[in-house]
């Protein structure tokens, strides 16, 4: 497990995506790797970058909630790129650690919560849009959970769409487009929902594709884990002594 946790900090320079072409991914990571080299030369640690990205994500969520899409898109892009750069900095500086991996993974989940949580507040007066946003949040977390579960079970990570990078690209691009689309819609007398259409489409896309991908990945993961472990036989549990009183510790354990 410790090997897996540390490995998350030393990700390779190329990653496979079912949506973004591998050539584009490789080119972006080459640029980010050069940026990471400059940050290492300045003595900036990977944990510092991760912590800064969490703060930027929180700021972006607040801005999204208050309909400030232009500035929110800038913070979202910087925070999302930082998610890739912190791992590259750890790789270049040789500072990969279990604690850093935990901070990195936790920061990713918090950032997505801030982004989609801010949008949930923004859509608070529209029940359908709010439900779509919450569904997108659930799908995002479940796709990431399936990857972590696969690595924890030591089986190949099932393929699927709407992984972390793809969700970040989708949200950042839609937020930037909304920053220009919303004023145009307001100036031309369109209804308010038309101004929010780009970000609403992105949220619905993540909600549908993310949850479908998560369910599919879980099914593949269950099959892969079953093949890897073989049939599991359960031995009968010993009967507990009958008593009219349940000790405090046992009572707490029975509620878990």
MISEPA-861439 format. One line per 8 residues: number of its first residue (from 1); their letters; for each residue x negated, y, z of N, C-alpha, C, O. Coordinates in steps of 0.1 Angstrom, whole numbers, plus 5000, padded with zeros to 4 digits. Layout:
NUM = a = X:Y:Z:X:Y:Z:X:Y:Z:X:Y:Z ~ ...
***
This chain:
1 = xxxxxxxx = 4992:4988:5000:5000:5000:5000:4991:5012:5000:4995:5022:4993 ~ 4981:5012:5008:4972:5024:5008:4966:5026:4994:4963:5038:4990 ~ 4963:5015:4987:4957:5017:4974:4967:5024:4965:4963:5032:4957 ~ 4980:5020:4966:4990:5026:4957:4992:5041:4960:4992:5049:4951 ~ 4992:5044:4973:4994:5058:4977:4983:5067:4972:4985:5078:4967 ~ 4971:5062:4973:4959:5070:4969:4959:5071:4954:4955:5081:4948 ~ 4964:5061:4947:4964:5061:4932:4972:5071:4927:4970:5076:4915 ~ 4983:5076:4934:4991:5086:4929:4985:5099:4927:4989:5108:4920
9 = xxxxxxxx = 4973:5101:4934:4966:5113:4933:4956:5113:4921:4950:5123:4918 ~ 4954:5101:4915:4944:5100:4905:4950:5095:4892:4945:5086:4886 ~ 4961:5102:4888:4968:5097:4877:4960:5100:4864:4951:5109:4864 ~ 4961:5091:4854:4954:5093:4842:4958:5105:4834:4968:5111:4837 ~ 4950:5109:4824:4952:5121:4817:4963:5120:4807:4968:5130:4802 ~ 4967:5108:4804:4978:5105:4794:4989:5097:4801:4986:5088:4809 ~ 5002:5101:4798:5013:5094:4803:5023:5091:4792:5024:5099:4783 ~ 5030:5080:4793:5039:5076:4783:5053:5082:4786:5058:5081:4798
17 = xxxxxxxx = 5060:5088:4776:5073:5093:4778:5082:5088:4766:5077:5088:4755 ~ 5094:5084:4769:5103:5080:4759:5109:5092:4751:5116:5090:4741 ~ 5107:5104:4756:5113:5116:4751:5102:5125:4744:5103:5129:4733 ~ 5092:5128:4752:5081:5137:4747:5071:5129:4740:5066:5118:4745 ~ 5066:5132:4728:5056:5125:4721:5043:5124:4728:5039:5133:4735 ~ 5037:5112:4727:5024:5110:4735:5013:5120:4731:5006:5124:4739 ~ 5013:5124:4718:5003:5134:4714:5005:5147:4721:4995:5154:4725 ~ 5017:5151:4723:5020:5164:4730:5016:5162:4745:5010:5171:4751
25 = xxxxxxxx = 5020:5151:4751:5016:5148:4765:5001:5149:4767:4996:5155:4776 ~ 4994:5142:4758:4979:5142:4759:4973:5156:4757:4964:5159:4764 ~ 4978:5164:4748:4973:5177:4746:4975:5186:4758:4967:5194:4762 ~ 4987:5185:4764:4990:5193:4776:4981:5189:4787:4976:5198:4795 ~ 4979:5176:4789:4971:5172:4800:4956:5175:4798:4949:5178:4808 ~ 4952:5176:4786:4938:5181:4783:4936:5195:4788:4926:5199:4794 ~ 4946:5203:4785:4946:5217:4789:4947:5218:4804:4939:5226:4810 ~ 4956:5211:4810:4957:5211:4825:4944:5206:4832:4941:5211:4843
33 = xxxxxxxx = 4938:5197:4826:4925:5191:4832:4915:5202:4832:4907:5203:4841 ~ 4914:5210:4821:4904:5222:4821:4908:5232:4832:4899:5237:4839 ~ 4921:5234:4834:4925:5243:4845:4921:5238:4858:4917:5245:4867 ~ 4923:5224:4860:4920:5218:4872:4905:5219:4875:4901:5221:4887 ~ 4897:5218:4865:4882:5220:4866:4879:5234:4872:4870:5235:4880 ~ 4886:5244:4867:4883:5257:4872:4887:5259:4886:4881:5266:4894 ~ 4899:5253:4890:4903:5254:4904:4894:5246:4913:4891:5251:4924 ~ 4888:5235:4909:4879:5228:4917:4866:5237:4919:4860:5237:4930
41 = xxxxxxxx = 4862:5243:4908:4850:5252:4910:4853:5264:4919:4843:5268:4926 ~ 4865:5268:4921:4869:5278:4930:4870:5273:4944:4872:5281:4954 ~ 4870:5260:4946:4871:5254:4959:4886:5253:4964:4888:5252:4976 ~ 4895:5253:4955:4909:5252:4958:4913:5237:4959:4910:5230:4949 ~ 4919:5233:4970:4921:5218:4972:4935:5214:4965:4943:5223:4963 ~ 4936:5201:4963:4949:5196:4958:4961:5199:4967:4972:5202:4963 ~ 4958:5197:4980:4969:5199:4990:4974:5214:4990:4985:5216:4992 ~ 4964:5223:4988:4968:5237:4987:4977:5240:4976:4987:5247:4977
49 = xxxxxxxx = 4974:5234:4964:4982:5235:4952:4996:5230:4954:5006:5236:4951 ~ 4996:5218:4960:5009:5211:4963:5018:5220:4972:5030:5221:4969 ~ 5012:5225:4983:5019:5233:4992:5025:5246:4986:5036:5250:4988 ~ 5016:5252:4977:5020:5264:4970:5032:5261:4961:5041:5269:4959 ~ 5031:5249:4954:5042:5246:4945:5055:5243:4952:5066:5247:4947 ~ 5055:5238:4964:5067:5236:4972:5073:5250:4975:5085:5252:4974 ~ 5064:5259:4979:5069:5273:4982:5075:5279:4970:5085:5286:4971 ~ 5069:5278:4958:5074:5284:4946:5087:5277:4942:5096:5284:4937
57 = xxxxxxxx = 5088:5264:4944:5101:5257:4942:5112:5262:4950:5123:5264:4945 ~ 5109:5265:4963:5119:5271:4972:5123:5284:4967:5135:5288:4967 ~ 5114:5293:4963:5117:5306:4958:5125:5305:4945:5135:5313:4944 ~ 5122:5296:4937:5130:5294:4924:5144:5290:4927:5154:5295:4921 ~ 5146:5281:4937:5160:5277:4941:5168:5289:4946:5180:5290:4943 ~ 5162:5298:4954:5169:5309:4959:5173:5318:4947:5184:5324:4947 ~ 5164:5320:4938:5167:5329:4927:5178:5323:4918:5186:5330:4913 ~ 5178:5310:4916:5188:5304:4908:5202:5306:4915:5212:5308:4908
65 = xxxxxxxx = 5202:5304:4928:5215:5306:4935:5220:5320:4934:5233:5322:4934 ~ 5211:5330:4932:5216:5344:4931:5216:5349:4916:5215:5361:4914 ~ 5216:5339:4907:5217:5343:4892:5206:5351:4887:5207:5359:4879 ~ 5194:5348:4892:5182:5355:4887:5173:5345:4879:5163:5340:4883 ~ 5179:5342:4867:5173:5331:4859:5159:5334:4853:5151:5325:4851 ~ 5157:5346:4850:5145:5350:4843:5133:5348:4852:5123:5340:4849 ~ 5133:5353:4864:5122:5351:4874:5121:5337:4879:5111:5331:4881 ~ 5133:5331:4880:5134:5317:4885:5127:5308:4875:5120:5298:4879
73 = xxxxxxxx = 5128:5310:4862:5122:5302:4852:5107:5303:4853:5100:5293:4851 ~ 5102:5315:4856:5087:5316:4857:5082:5308:4869:5072:5300:4867 ~ 5089:5309:4880:5084:5301:4892:5086:5286:4890:5077:5278:4894 ~ 5096:5282:4883:5098:5268:4880:5087:5262:4871:5083:5251:4874 ~ 5084:5270:4861:5073:5265:4852:5060:5264:4860:5053:5254:4858 ~ 5056:5274:4867:5044:5273:4875:5044:5262:4885:5034:5254:4886 ~ 5055:5260:4892:5056:5249:4902:5055:5236:4895:5049:5227:4901 ~ 5062:5234:4884:5062:5221:4877:5048:5218:4871:5044:5206:4872
81 = xxxxxxxx = 5041:5228:4866:5028:5225:4861:5018:5222:4873:5009:5214:4871 ~ 5021:5228:4884:5013:5225:4896:5014:5211:4900:5005:5206:4906 ~ 5026:5205:4898:5027:5191:4901:5017:5182:4894:5013:5172:4899 ~ 5014:5186:4882:5004:5178:4874:4990:5182:4878:4981:5174:4878 ~ 4988:5195:4880:4974:5200:4883:4969:5195:4896:4957:5192:4897 ~ 4977:5193:4906:4972:5189:4919:4966:5175:4918:4956:5173:4925 ~ 4972:5166:4911:4966:5153:4909:4953:5153:4902:4944:5146:4905 ~ 4952:5162:4892:4940:5163:4884:4929:5169:4893:4917:5165:4891
89 = xxxxxxxx = 4932:5179:4901:4922:5185:4910:4917:5174:4920:4905:5173:4922 ~ 4926:5166:4925:4922:5155:4934:4913:5145:4927:4903:5140:4933 ~ 4916:5143:4914:4908:5133:4906:4894:5139:4904:4884:5132:4905 ~ 4893:5151:4900:4880:5158:4897:4872:5160:4910:4860:5158:4910 ~ 4878:5163:4921:4871:5166:4933:4868:5153:4942:4861:5154:4952 ~ 4874:5142:4938:4873:5130:4946:4879:5131:4960:4875:5124:4969 ~ 4890:5139:4961:4896:5141:4974:4909:5133:4975:4918:5137:4983 ~ 4911:5123:4967:4924:5115:4968:4925:5109:4981:4915:5103:4987
97 = xxxxxxxx = 4937:5109:4987:4940:5104:5000:4954:5099:5002:4962:5104:4994 ~ 4957:5091:5012:4970:5087:5014:4979:5098:5018:4990:5100:5014 ~ 4973:5107:5027:4981:5119:5031:4984:5128:5020:4995:5133:5019 ~ 4974:5130:5011:4977:5138:4999:4988:5132:4990:4996:5140:4984 ~ 4987:5119:4988:4997:5113:4980:5011:5114:4986:5021:5117:4979 ~ 5012:5113:4999:5025:5115:5006:5030:5129:5004:5042:5131:5002 ~ 5021:5139:5006:5025:5153:5004:5030:5155:4990:5039:5163:4988 ~ 5022:5150:4980:5026:5151:4966:5040:5146:4963:5048:5153:4957
105 = xxxxxxxx = 5042:5133:4967:5055:5127:4965:5066:5135:4972:5077:5137:4966 ~ 5064:5139:4984:5074:5146:4992:5077:5160:4985:5088:5164:4984 ~ 5066:5166:4981:5068:5179:4974:5076:5178:4961:5084:5187:4959 ~ 5074:5168:4954:5082:5166:4942:5097:5165:4945:5105:5171:4938 ~ 5100:5157:4955:5115:5156:4959:5120:5169:4964:5132:5173:4960 ~ 5113:5176:4972:5117:5189:4977:5119:5199:4965:5129:5206:4965 ~ 5110:5199:4956:5112:5209:4945:5124:5206:4937:5132:5215:4934 ~ 5127:5193:4934:5139:5190:4927:5152:5194:4935:5162:5198:4929
113 = xxxxxxxx = 5151:5192:4948:5162:5196:4956:5164:5211:4956:5175:5215:4955 ~ 5153:5218:4956:5154:5233:4956:5160:5237:4942:5169:5246:4942 ~ 5155:5232:4931:5161:5236:4918:5175:5233:4917:5183:5242:4914 ~ 5179:5220:4919:5193:5216:4917:5202:5221:4929:5214:5224:4927 ~ 5196:5223:4941:5204:5228:4952:5207:5243:4949:5218:5247:4952 ~ 5198:5250:4943:5201:5264:4940:5211:5265:4929:5220:5274:4930 ~ 5211:5256:4919:5221:5256:4909:5235:5252:4915:5245:5256:4910 ~ 5235:5243:4925:5247:5239:4931:5254:5251:4938:5266:5253:4937
121 = xxxxxxxx = 5246:5260:4944:5251:5272:4950:5256:5281:4939:5266:5288:4941 ~ 5249:5282:4928:5253:5291:4917:5266:5286:4911:5274:5295:4908 ~ 5269:5273:4911:5281:5267:4905:5292:5265:4916:5301:5258:4914 ~ 5290:5271:4928:5299:5268:4939:5314:5271:4936:5322:5265:4942 ~ 5317:5280:4927:5331:5283:4924:5336:5275:4913:5348:5277:4909 ~ 5328:5266:4907:5333:5257:4896:5331:5243:4901:5320:5237:4900 ~ 5342:5236:4905:5341:5223:4910:5335:5213:4901:5327:5205:4905 ~ 5338:5213:4888:5333:5204:4878:5318:5206:4876:5310:5196:4876
129 = xxxxxxxx = 5314:5218:4875:5299:5221:4874:5292:5217:4887:5280:5212:4886 ~ 5298:5219:4898:5292:5216:4911:5290:5200:4912:5279:5196:4916 ~ 5300:5193:4908:5299:5178:4908:5288:5173:4898:5281:5164:4902 ~ 5288:5180:4887:5277:5176:4877:5263:5178:4883:5254:5171:4881 ~ 5262:5190:4890:5249:5193:4896:5245:5183:4907:5234:5178:4908 ~ 5255:5179:4915:5252:5169:4925:5249:5155:4919:5241:5148:4925 ~ 5256:5152:4908:5253:5140:4901:5239:5140:4895:5232:5130:4895 ~ 5235:5151:4890:5221:5153:4885:5211:5151:4896:5200:5145:4894
137 = xxxxxxxx = 5214:5156:4908:5205:5155:4919:5204:5140:4923:5193:5135:4926 ~ 5215:5133:4924:5215:5119:4927:5207:5111:4917:5199:5102:4920 ~ 5209:5113:4904:5202:5106:4894:5187:5109:4894:5179:5100:4892 ~ 5183:5121:4897:5169:5125:4898:5162:5117:4909:5152:5111:4907 ~ 5169:5117:4920:5163:5110:4932:5162:5094:4929:5153:5088:4933 ~ 5172:5089:4923:5173:5074:4921:5163:5070:4910:5157:5059:4911 ~ 5161:5078:4900:5150:5074:4890:5137:5074:4897:5129:5065:4895 ~ 5134:5084:4905:5121:5084:4912:5120:5073:4922:5110:5067:4924
145 = xxxxxxxx = 5131:5070:4929:5131:5059:4938:5128:5046:4932:5121:5037:4938 ~ 5134:5044:4920:5131:5031:4913:5117:5029:4909:5111:5018:4910 ~ 5110:5040:4906:5096:5039:4903:5088:5036:4916:5079:5027:4916 ~ 5091:5043:4927:5084:5040:4939:5087:5026:4944:5078:5019:4950 ~ 5099:5021:4942:5103:5007:4947:5095:4997:4938:5091:4987:4944 ~ 5094:4999:4925:5087:4990:4917:5072:4989:4921:5066:4978:4922 ~ 5066:5001:4924:5052:5001:4928:5050:4994:4942:5040:4988:4944 ~ 5060:4996:4950:5060:4990:4964:5061:4975:4963:5055:4968:4971
153 = xxxxxxxx = 5069:4970:4953:5070:4956:4951:5059:4950:4943:5059:4938:4940 ~ 5050:4958:4938:5039:4953:4929:5044:4947:4916:5039:4937:4912 ~ 5054:4953:4910:5059:4948:4897:5058:4960:4888:5058:4972:4892 ~ 5058:4958:4875:5057:4969:4865:5069:4978:4866:5080:4974:4868 ~ 5066:4991:4865:5076:5001:4866:5085:5000:4853:5080:5001:4842 ~ 5098:4998:4855:5107:4997:4843:5107:5009:4835:5106:5020:4840 ~ 5108:5008:4821:5109:5020:4813:5122:5027:4815:5132:5021:4819 ~ 5122:5040:4811:5135:5047:4812:5133:5062:4809:5121:5067:4809
161 = xxxxxxxx = 5143:5069:4807:5143:5083:4804:5145:5091:4817:5149:5086:4828 ~ 5144:5104:4816:5146:5114:4827:5137:5111:4839:5142:5112:4850 ~ 5125:5109:4836:5115:5108:4847:5112:5122:4851:5117:5132:4845 ~ 5103:5124:4861:5100:5137:4867:5097:5147:4857:5102:5158:4857 ~ 5087:5144:4848:5082:5155:4839:5094:5158:4829:5095:5170:4825 ~ 5101:5149:4824:5112:5151:4815:5123:5160:4821:5129:5169:4815 ~ 5126:5157:4834:5136:5165:4841:5131:5180:4843:5139:5189:4841 ~ 5118:5181:4846:5113:5194:4848:5113:5202:4835:5117:5214:4835
169 = xxxxxxxx = 5109:5196:4824:5110:5203:4811:5124:5207:4807:5127:5218:4803 ~ 5134:5198:4810:5148:5201:4807:5153:5213:4815:5159:5222:4809 ~ 5150:5213:4828:5155:5223:4836:5148:5237:4834:5154:5247:4833 ~ 5135:5236:4832:5127:5249:4829:5131:5255:4816:5133:5267:4815 ~ 5133:5247:4806:5137:5252:4793:5151:5258:4793:5153:5268:4788 ~ 5160:5251:4799:5174:5255:4800:5175:5268:4808:5183:5277:4805 ~ 5167:5269:4819:5167:5281:4827:5162:5293:4819:5168:5304:4820 ~ 5151:5291:4812:5146:5302:4804:5156:5307:4793:5157:5318:4791
177 = xxxxxxxx = 5162:5297:4787:5172:5300:4776:5184:5308:4783:5189:5317:4777 ~ 5188:5303:4794:5200:5310:4801:5196:5324:4805:5205:5333:4805 ~ 5184:5327:4808:5180:5341:4811:5182:5350:4800:5185:5362:4803 ~ 5182:5346:4787:5185:5354:4776:5199:5353:4771:5205:5362:4767 ~ 5204:5341:4773:5218:5338:4768:5229:5345:4776:5238:5350:4771 ~ 5227:5345:4789:5237:5350:4798:5240:5365:4796:5251:5368:4795 ~ 5229:5373:4795:5232:5388:4792:5239:5390:4779:5248:5398:4777 ~ 5235:5382:4769:5242:5383:4755:5256:5379:4756:5265:5386:4751
185 = xxxxxxxx = 5260:5368:4764:5274:5364:4765:5282:5375:4773:5293:5378:4769 ~ 5276:5381:4783:5283:5392:4790:5285:5404:4782:5296:5410:4782 ~ 5275:5408:4774:5276:5420:4765:5286:5418:4754:5292:5428:4749 ~ 5289:5406:4750:5298:5403:4739:5312:5399:4744:5320:5395:4736 ~ 5314:5400:4757:5327:5397:4762:5331:5383:4764:5343:5380:4765 ~ 5321:5374:4764:5324:5360:4765:5328:5357:4780:5324:5364:4789 ~ 5335:5346:4782:5338:5342:4796:5325:5338:4804:5315:5335:4798 ~ 5325:5339:4817:5313:5337:4825:5307:5323:4822:5295:5321:4823
193 = xxxxxxxx = 5316:5313:4820:5310:5299:4818:5302:5298:4805:5293:5289:4804 ~ 5305:5307:4796:5297:5306:4783:5283:5311:4786:5273:5305:4780 ~ 5281:5320:4795:5268:5325:4798:5259:5314:4805:5247:5314:4803 ~ 5266:5306:4813:5259:5295:4820:5258:5282:4812:5254:5272:4817 ~ 5262:5283:4799:5263:5270:4791:5250:5263:4790:5249:5251:4791 ~ 5238:5270:4787:5226:5263:4785:5222:5255:4798:5218:5243:4797 ~ 5222:5261:4809:5218:5254:4821:5229:5243:4825:5225:5233:4830 ~ 5241:5245:4822:5252:5235:4824:5250:5223:4816:5251:5212:4820
201 = xxxxxxxx = 5246:5225:4803:5243:5214:4794:5231:5206:4800:5232:5193:4800 ~ 5221:5213:4804:5209:5206:4810:5213:5198:4822:5208:5186:4824 ~ 5221:5203:4831:5225:5196:4843:5233:5184:4839:5231:5173:4845 ~ 5243:5185:4830:5251:5174:4826:5242:5163:4819:5244:5151:4821 ~ 5232:5167:4811:5223:5157:4805:5215:5150:4815:5214:5137:4814 ~ 5210:5157:4825:5203:5150:4836:5212:5141:4844:5208:5130:4848 ~ 5224:5145:4847:5234:5137:4854:5237:5124:4847:5237:5114:4854 ~ 5240:5125:4835:5244:5113:4827:5232:5104:4824:5232:5092:4828
209 = xxxxxxxx = 5222:5110:4818:5210:5102:4814:5203:5097:4826:5198:5086:4826 ~ 5202:5105:4836:5194:5101:4848:5201:5090:4855:5194:5080:4859 ~ 5214:5090:4858:5221:5080:4865:5221:5067:4856:5220:5056:4862 ~ 5223:5068:4843:5223:5056:4835:5209:5050:4835:5208:5037:4836 ~ 5199:5058:4834:5185:5053:4835:5182:5046:4848:5176:5036:4849 ~ 5187:5053:4859:5184:5047:4872:5191:5033:4874:5184:5024:4879 ~ 5203:5032:4870:5210:5019:4871:5203:5009:4862:5201:4997:4867 ~ 5199:5012:4850:5193:5003:4841:5179:4999:4847:5176:4987:4847
217 = xxxxxxxx = 5172:5008:4853:5159:5005:4858:5160:4996:4870:5152:4987:4872 ~ 5170:4998:4879:5172:4990:4890:5176:4976:4886:5171:4966:4893 ~ 5183:4974:4876:5186:4960:4871:5174:4953:4866:5172:4942:4869 ~ 5166:4961:4858:5153:4955:4853:5144:4952:4865:5137:4942:4865 ~ 5144:4961:4875:5135:4959:4886:5139:4947:4894:5131:4939:4899 ~ 5152:4945:4896:5157:4933:4903:5153:4920:4896:5149:4910:4902 ~ 5154:4920:4883:5150:4908:4875:5135:4906:4876:5131:4894:4878 ~ 5127:4917:4875:5113:4915:4876:5108:4911:4889:5099:4902:4890
225 = xxxxxxxx = 5114:4916:4900:5111:4912:4913:5114:4897:4916:5107:4890:4923 ~ 5126:4893:4910:5130:4879:4912:5121:4870:4905:5117:4859:4911 ~ 5116:4873:4893:5107:4864:4886:5093:4864:4894:5087:4853:4894 ~ 5089:4875:4899:5076:4876:4906:5076:4868:4919:5066:4862:4923 ~ 5087:4869:4926:5087:4863:4940:5093:4849:4940:5090:4841:4949 ~ 5101:4845:4930:5107:4832:4929:5119:4831:4939:5122:4841:4945 ~ 5125:4819:4940:5137:4818:4949:5133:4820:4963:5123:4816:4968 ~ 5142:4827:4970:5140:4830:4985:5149:4822:4993:5161:4822:4990
233 = xxxxxxxx = 5144:4814:5002:5152:4806:5011:5152:4812:5025:5142:4815:5031 ~ 5164:4813:5030:5166:4819:5043:5168:4808:5054:5176:4799:5052 ~ 5160:4809:5064:5162:4799:5075:5173:4804:5084:5175:4816:5086 ~ 5180:4795:5091:5191:4799:5100:5186:4807:5111:5175:4804:5117 ~ 5193:4818:5115:5188:4826:5126:5192:4819:5139:5203:4813:5140 ~ 5184:4820:5150:5188:4815:5163:5200:4823:5169:5201:4835:5167 ~ 5209:4815:5175:5220:4822:5181:5216:4830:5194:5208:4825:5202 ~ 5221:4842:5195:5218:4851:5206:5226:4847:5218:5237:4842:5216
241 = xxxxxxxx = 5220:4848:5230:5228:4845:5242:5240:4854:5244:5240:4866:5241 ~ 5251:4848:5248:5263:4856:5250:5262:4864:5263:5259:4858:5274 ~ 5266:4877:5262:5265:4885:5274:5275:4896:5273:5279:4900:5262 ~ 5281:4900:5285:5291:4910:5285:5284:4924:5283:5292:4934:5281 ~ 5271:4925:5286:5264:4938:5285:5253:4937:5275:5247:4927:5273 ~ 5252:4948:5267:5241:4949:5257:5231:4959:5262:5234:4970:5264 ~ 5218:4954:5263:5207:4963:5267:5206:4975:5258:5210:4974:5246 ~ 5201:4986:5263:5200:4998:5255:5193:4997:5243:5197:5002:5232
249 = xxxxxxxx = 5181:4991:5243:5172:4990:5231:5179:4981:5221:5179:4985:5209 ~ 5185:4970:5225:5192:4961:5215:5204:4968:5209:5207:4967:5197 ~ 5211:4977:5217:5223:4984:5212:5218:4994:5201:5225:4995:5191 ~ 5207:5000:5203:5202:5010:5193:5198:5002:5180:5201:5007:5169 ~ 5191:4991:5182:5187:4984:5170:5199:4978:5162:5198:4977:5150 ~ 5210:4975:5169:5221:4969:5162:5228:4980:5153:5236:4976:5145 ~ 5226:4992:5155:5232:5003:5147:5224:5006:5135:5229:5014:5126 ~ 5212:5001:5133:5204:5005:5122:5209:4997:5109:5203:4999:5098
***
